[in-house]
Amino acid sequence: MPPEYYCPRCKSENVYVFEAHIECAECKLSFSIESIENDIDEENILAEEELDAFAGAFDEEERKKIINSLIDDFF
């Protein structure tokens, strides 16, 4: 039986599946299952580490505005 998920970055099927995310054993990146299951093109899915780095570039107030904007766009 083929695995339910694979890494959107390196395409490896060697992933650990958790409740809300997967972790790739090959490239060591983590991806939100919600992002994988949405209609986002694979090349546009960001790893959780990349999202954290992006959010870290903004102060707390700016992060809240960005998160609220994204929530409005996707939900």
NUBAMAR-376277 format. One record per residue (C-alpha): residue number from 1; x, y, z. Coordinates in steps of 0.001 Angstrom, whole numbers. Example, Ala and Ser with C-alpha at 12.3 -4.5 7.8 and 13.67 -1.06 7.14 Angstrom:
<pts>
<pt k="1" xx="12300" yy="-4500" zz="7800"/>
<pt k="2" xx="13670" yy="-1060" zz="7140"/>
</pts>
This chain:
<pts>
<pt k="1" xx="0" yy="0" zz="0"/>
<pt k="2" xx="1501" yy="3396" zz="-946"/>
<pt k="3" xx="2053" yy="5900" zz="1850"/>
<pt k="4" xx="-624" yy="8510" zz="2378"/>
<pt k="5" xx="1851" yy="11410" zz="2327"/>
<pt k="6" xx="5201" yy="12222" zz="783"/>
<pt k="7" xx="7556" yy="15167" zz="1100"/>
<pt k="8" xx="6518" yy="18036" zz="-1189"/>
<pt k="9" xx="10136" yy="19220" zz="-1338"/>
<pt k="10" xx="12233" yy="16138" zz="-2113"/>
<pt k="11" xx="9354" yy="13772" zz="-3023"/>
<pt k="12" xx="10567" yy="11145" zz="-541"/>
<pt k="13" xx="7973" yy="8730" zz="792"/>
<pt k="14" xx="10143" yy="8253" zz="3896"/>
<pt k="15" xx="8122" yy="10562" zz="6149"/>
<pt k="16" xx="6876" yy="10434" zz="9717"/>
<pt k="17" xx="3197" yy="11327" zz="9961"/>
<pt k="18" xx="1966" yy="13114" zz="13069"/>
<pt k="19" xx="-1432" yy="14558" zz="13879"/>
<pt k="20" xx="-911" yy="17981" zz="12264"/>
<pt k="21" xx="2297" yy="17664" zz="10253"/>
<pt k="22" xx="4729" yy="15351" zz="8523"/>
<pt k="23" xx="8493" yy="15227" zz="8936"/>
<pt k="24" xx="10703" yy="14076" zz="6090"/>
<pt k="25" xx="13429" yy="11642" zz="7121"/>
<pt k="26" xx="15461" yy="12541" zz="4019"/>
<pt k="27" xx="15552" yy="16359" zz="3833"/>
<pt k="28" xx="14627" yy="16873" zz="7523"/>
<pt k="29" xx="11880" yy="19422" zz="6788"/>
<pt k="30" xx="8397" yy="19494" zz="8359"/>
<pt k="31" xx="5200" yy="20322" zz="6495"/>
<pt k="32" xx="1709" yy="21059" zz="7737"/>
<pt k="33" xx="-779" yy="18391" zz="6667"/>
<pt k="34" xx="-3310" yy="21186" zz="6213"/>
<pt k="35" xx="-1008" yy="22827" zz="3637"/>
<pt k="36" xx="-473" yy="19531" zz="1852"/>
<pt k="37" xx="-4199" yy="18781" zz="1659"/>
<pt k="38" xx="-5142" yy="22262" zz="394"/>
<pt k="39" xx="-5174" yy="23142" zz="-3278"/>
<pt k="40" xx="-1704" yy="24697" zz="-3057"/>
<pt k="41" xx="765" yy="23724" zz="-5783"/>
<pt k="42" xx="3497" yy="21554" zz="-4296"/>
<pt k="43" xx="6258" yy="23969" zz="-5297"/>
<pt k="44" xx="4509" yy="26683" zz="-3275"/>
<pt k="45" xx="4153" yy="24720" zz="-30"/>
<pt k="46" xx="6556" yy="26105" zz="2544"/>
<pt k="47" xx="8141" yy="23983" zz="5240"/>
<pt k="48" xx="7315" yy="24877" zz="8829"/>
<pt k="49" xx="10944" yy="25934" zz="9285"/>
<pt k="50" xx="10617" yy="28380" zz="6379"/>
<pt k="51" xx="7364" yy="29776" zz="7744"/>
<pt k="52" xx="8965" yy="30272" zz="11169"/>
<pt k="53" xx="11916" yy="32101" zz="9599"/>
<pt k="54" xx="9549" yy="34331" zz="7626"/>
<pt k="55" xx="7450" yy="35131" zz="10706"/>
<pt k="56" xx="10580" yy="35817" zz="12741"/>
<pt k="57" xx="11397" yy="38740" zz="10467"/>
<pt k="58" xx="8408" yy="40669" zz="11872"/>
<pt k="59" xx="7588" yy="41954" zz="15323"/>
<pt k="60" xx="4668" yy="40487" zz="17289"/>
<pt k="61" xx="2099" yy="43072" zz="16164"/>
<pt k="62" xx="3023" yy="42674" zz="12492"/>
<pt k="63" xx="2857" yy="38864" zz="12834"/>
<pt k="64" xx="-677" yy="39096" zz="14220"/>
<pt k="65" xx="-1747" yy="41246" zz="11265"/>
<pt k="66" xx="-199" yy="38803" zz="8783"/>
<pt k="67" xx="-1790" yy="35787" zz="10479"/>
<pt k="68" xx="-5205" yy="37460" zz="10545"/>
<pt k="69" xx="-4853" yy="38372" zz="6888"/>
<pt k="70" xx="-3930" yy="34795" zz="5961"/>
<pt k="71" xx="-6819" yy="33420" zz="7995"/>
<pt k="72" xx="-9204" yy="35767" zz="6186"/>
<pt k="73" xx="-7804" yy="34645" zz="2811"/>
<pt k="74" xx="-7904" yy="30907" zz="3423"/>
<pt k="75" xx="-10883" yy="30415" zz="5706"/>
</pts>
